[in-house]
Amino acid sequence: MATQLLMPKATAVWLVENTGLTFKQIADFCTLHPLEVQGIADGDVAGGIKGVSPIQNGQLSREEIARGEADENYKLRISEPKVKVAAPKRRGPRYTPTSRRHERPNAIKWLVRSHPELKDAQIMRLVGTTKSTIEAVREGTHWNSANLQAMDPVTLGLCTQIELDMEVRKAARSAGITEDAPEGTRLMTAEEALSRARHETDEDGVTFDQDPVETEREAEYEADSVFAKLKSLKGDTDTDEDDRN
């Protein structure tokens, strides 16, 4: 962003009184009309304004003024500031691309349902919404409430998994829920929920993370063991019959 001149009219007054620059040069540098600069020189414009030196405030050097005085076609250049002040960070809801804004109510519904411990401020940070929208979705008074579907904000691209997990942990700490809390009272992160799902058994009793090949090998091994045991028992029975005979 280009540096802006401070107090242009006061600067123009000082340049008119203390330099040999042309009206056009001063007008271009101070973003004024040449007739305004001429009016300043004639005393018709800026009568009560005190001149301010652009040299003292570091916006123009003496060398630059000398170049302009030597060449009336020379255009003065404002000096770059020696100290750059970082622009303040913008506070407020997260920016959401226009193409995804219609998905925010669905994400809010998912967050309210899946993580009721999350505060409104946390939901606002995650999906870039407003408090009134959150309340409308939670209370079922949203204008499109009948068509809303709870959808994971990470899947929708409204936030990252890391950001969601971080807010969930914050909510857990605020609620006084620790890692040692009884099951059912502690918030689980996405990684914990996924890990648990992988270890849950399906209807056939086979775990999701079990290798099918290993399962088949174990079944064959067990079958061989059973047949070997039966054969052994049969051999013992035949031996007993021979002894009796």
Buried (B, 14 or more C-beta within 10 A) or exposed (E): EEEEBEBBBBBBBBBBEEBEBBBBBBBBBBEBEBEBBBBBBEEEBBEEBEBBEBBEBBBBBEEBBEBBBEEEEBEBEBBEEEEEEEEEEEEEBEEBEEEBEEBBBBBBBBBBEBBEBBBBEBBBBBBBBEEEBBBBBBEEEBEEEEEBEBBBBBEBEBBEBEBBBBBBEBBBEEBEBEEEEEEEEBBBBBEEEEEEEEEEEEEEEEEEEBEEEEEEEEEEEEEEEEEEEEEEEEEEEEEEEEEEE
